Amino acid sequence: MKNNITIHKKNELIRGIDDYSLHAKRALNAIYWAMQKHKRYSYDSMLITFTTLRKVMSLENDNRYIDTIKDALLELQKPMQLNNYTHPVTETHYSWYSEPVLTKVGFLQDDKSHKEHIVEVSVSTLVRHIMQTKGNFTPLDLIPITNQFRTKYAMKLYEYLKSFESYHYIDITHKHMMELLNLDEKSKYRYYSDLYILIERQLKQIVKKSDLKEVRLSKSKELSKDKIFRIVIRKDGVKNATIANMKKNLNPLIKRF
């Protein structure tokens, strides 16, 4: 297996909302990589060796990797949410839609070696359709970049911002940011000032560990007053995504508040 492992992830999934842990997010990307590599979109189930999952999830130094993988796959049986979504088969448009990534998970033992364990997963029909239909995809280097993040917030923000890499900046409302990071009203980050500090920490991690070297929060009393997070992505970005033009031009998968 090459040292560089890259996927082209559909923006619907990147901009969706979930409560997955860091390892569950890595497991989702590992399954995505395996399906993309072997073009298993039309199959009800797929087999992946523990060796492969351990490699693609960067768990070589985890002595409890079997339990880590098991817990991560269990999480992927919980639903993820999509906003302003049109179903690729029925063409039904949903303002809000929810479905799990995995519908079935099982561990098997290779009859040939009797040593290598194999994971059998069934990816939901919807997710398989999303992965192969036409639209906007974002390239993500799992190794050596995405798997370097140490918090689920940094990983989520990196993938999200990467999908807007051509933009100079994007404006995100406080409410949208709370939903994007799956934070509720009881969270210690529920206030704008505390959430600002959390995001600033994640962006510093992104700059240090990824190819997005210019991302930062823009400081402004006006933005703070309106509870808007303006994240600069690239100095030479060709577009700006303000709250106003989001409604006109931006990918409709961003929820409109």
N, C-alpha and C positions, 0 to 999 in steps of 0.2 A: 504494500500500500504506500502511495506517495506521501511525502511529508506535507504537501499542500493539498487540502481537501476543501473543495469549493462546491457550493450549491447555488442554483438560481431560484430564489424563493419568490413565490407569487405575493404581490403586495396586499392582497386580501388577507392573507395569513399574517403578514408582518404587522399590518395595521389593525388586526383584530385584538380583542381583549380577553385575557385569561388570568387565571390565578396560579399558573404553573411555577414551580420552584426553578432555581438555576439548572439543576440536573434534569428536570423534566423538559426544560427548553432545549437543552443539549440533546436529549433523547429524541425530541421531535425533529430536530435538524438532522440527526443521524439517520432516522427512518426516512426522512425526506431525501437525503443523499443516496441511500440504498435504492429507493424507488426510482429516483431519477437516473442513477447509474445503470440499473438493470431494466429500466422501462417496465415496471411492474404495475402500471396504473390500472390495468383491466383485471388484475387478479384479486380474488377475495382475501387471500392471505399471502404472507411472505415470510421466509425464513432468514434469520440473521444470526451469525455465530456470536457468542459472547466475546470472542477475540476482536471481532470487527466493531461491536458496540463499544467495547472498552477503549479501543483505539480512537474511534471517531468522537466519542464523548470525553476524550482526554482523561481517562481514569486509570492510567498505568500505575500511578502511585497510590491508588486507593485499594487497600487490602480487603475492604468490605464491598468491592465493586459489584458482586452479585446482588447484595441487598440494595445497593445504591441504584442499580439498573431496575430491579424489581419495583422499588418505590417510585422511581421516575415513570415507569410504564403504567403503573396504577394511576398516577396523576393524570396521564394522558387519556384516561377513560372518563375524566371530568370534562364538561363542556367548555368550549371556547365560544366567544361571542363575536358576531360580525354586524356592522352597522351599514345601513343603506346598501343592502346586498341583493343582487339578482341571481337566482339559482340558475346554474349553467344548463340544467336539463329541462326543468319545467318553465324557465324564464319568468317565474313568479318573483316579484320584487318585494323585499322585506325591509322595513325600516330598522328592524332588529331581528337577528337570527341566532340560534344557539344549537351547537351539535358537538359531540365529543370527537377527538381525533382518532382514538382507537376504540373499536367495538369488541375486540377480543385479544387476550394475551395469554401465552402459555410457554412453559419451558420444556424442552425435549433434550434427550441425550443422543448423540450421534452413534448409530449402530456400528459404524465402522471402527471408530477410534475408542469408543466407550469412555472417552475423556472429555472431548469437546462438547460443551452444552450449547444448545441452539434455542433461540427465541423465535416463536411463531407469533406474528402480529397480524391483525386484521384492521386495516385503515378504513375509516368510514367512507362510504361512496362519495359523499359531498367533497371531502378533503381531496380524494383522488381526482375528482373532476376539476377542482380548483387548480391542482398542481399541473394539469396538462392543457387546460384551455388557454386560448390566446389572451393576451393582456400584458400588463406591466410586471416584469420580474426584476428583482434586485440581486446582484451577485454578492454572496457572502462567503468569505474565507473562514471556514470553521477552524481549520488549522492553517496558519498559526494565530489568527486574530480572534474570532468570536469566542472561542473556548477559553480565552485568557481572562475574561471578565469574572469578577469574584462576587458580584451581586446580581440578582435577577433584574434589578432596576437598570443597571448599566447595560446589560445585554439587551433589554427591551428597548431602551432609548437608542442604543447604537443601531440596531436593525431598523428602527423607525426613522432615524435621521439619515441613515444610509439610503433609504428609499426616496429621500428628497435631496440627494447629493448634488444635484445641479442647481439647487436654490441658494440664494444668498442668506436668507433667513426664513424662519417660519414663526408665526404667532400662535400660541396655544392657550386657550382659556384655562383658568384655574379648574373649572369643573371638568373640562376635557382631560386635563393632565391627571386629575384624580382618577378618572375612569381608565385612562390609558395604563396607569401603573397599578390599577386595581386597589385603590385606597378608599376606604369608606369614611363616614363621618366620625367614627370612633378612633381613627388612626391618629397617631401622634404627629403626623404630617398634614393634618386636615387644614391647618391655617397656611395662608399664602407664604408668610415669612419662613415657616419651618419647611414647607415644601420647596421653597427656593433654595434653601441650604442643602436639602437632599439632592436636588437636581444638579446643583453646582458641584457637589462631590462626585456624582456619577459622570459628569462631563469631563472632569479632571482625569478620571480613570480612563475614559474613552480616548482622550488626547494622548495619554501615556501608553496605552496598549493597542491602539488601532491606527488605521490609515486616515481617520478624520482628525487632522491635526489642528484645525482652526475652530472647532466647535466651542461655544461659550455662551453664557447668558448675557444679554444686553441689560445694563442697569439704567433705569429711567423712573423718575417719580410718577410720570404719567402712566407708564405701563404698570407700575406697582399699584397705583390708585385704581386702575381698571382690572387688576388681578389677571394680567396677561403675562405669559412667559414668552419672551422673544429669544429664540435660540439662533445664533449666527452659525451657519454651517460652512460657508465658503465665502471668502472676500470677493472672489470673482464670479460668484454664482449669478446665473442669468435671470433668475426669478426671485420675487419676494412673495411670501405667503402671509398676507395680513388677514385678520379676521374678516374684513370686508371682501377681499377678493377670493378668499376660500370658498365663499358661497357661489362665486361665479366660475372660477377656473380650476380649483383644486380637486383632486381625486375625490369623488363623493363618498368614499369609504371613511373619510374623516367625518366624524359626527358633527352636525351643525348645531351650535347652541346659540 
